[in-house]
Amino acid sequence: MATLKKIIMEKFVATLSQISELSPQLREDIASKITFTSFKKKEQILREGEICNYLYFVEHGLLRAYYLKDGEEISSLFMEEGDFVISVLSFYKRQASHEFIVALEDCQLCGFHYDDLNYLYRKHVEFNLIGRILTEAYFCLAEERLIGMRKSNAEERFRFLLDKKTDLIARIPGKDLATYLGVTPETLSRMRSAIR
């Protein structure tokens, strides 16, 4: 397990280093604060009403964020290797989550507790730069997703995902993908057949 943690840590640090160089002291503090965890397929990472206490990085696996509408699960986001897992409002505002996060596959994650992340921000100026750039990237992706949902129909959104996330599409169960696109599983099946 120690070797696996080392590999995950190296991938995570490499991801952060692409944004900004990490000082030796920051690397040491990251190593002392980082948490490693694994979740089995179908295991809940976060439930509605809980406070999201961790910001995770996906080393391996696939997760789904969803919310309930009239008793039905509606997928809002899928997170794969290299993505961050967080319920943004819950984590940053310290309020009950309005969504669930569940593992769609066995997952290996690393991340920080809210308090530890803030410790790193307070202690290291360069870590604030990294946090700001990651936050900007997240907001840009969120807005692109929102614009796509407003301005394109389900088939256009599906085609976009096929073009940009072909491998990811194959990993997502059809019923979860259908709720993400806002269509029935039958409509998704027809769209898949028409595109083939």
Sequence and secondary structure as in RCSB ss.txt:
>XXXX:A:sequence
MATLKKIIMEKFVATLSQISELSPQLREDIASKITFTSFKKKEQILREGEICNYLYFVEHGLLRAYYLKDGEEIS
SLFMEEGDFVISVLSFYKRQASHEFIVALEDCQLCGFHYDDLNYLYRKHVEFNLIGRILTEAYFCLAEERLIGMR
KSNAEERFRFLLDKKTDLIARIPGKDLATYLGVTPETLSRMRSAIR
>XXXX:A:secstr
 HHHHHHHHHHHHHHHHTTS   HHHHHHHHHH EEEEE TT EEE TTSB  EEEEEEE  EEEEEEETTEEEE
EEEE TT EE  HHHHHHT B SSEEEESS EEEEEEEHHHHHHHHHH HHHHHHHHHHHHHHHHHHHHHHHHHH
HS HHHHHHHHHHH HHHHHHS HHHHHHHHTS HHHHHHHHHHH 
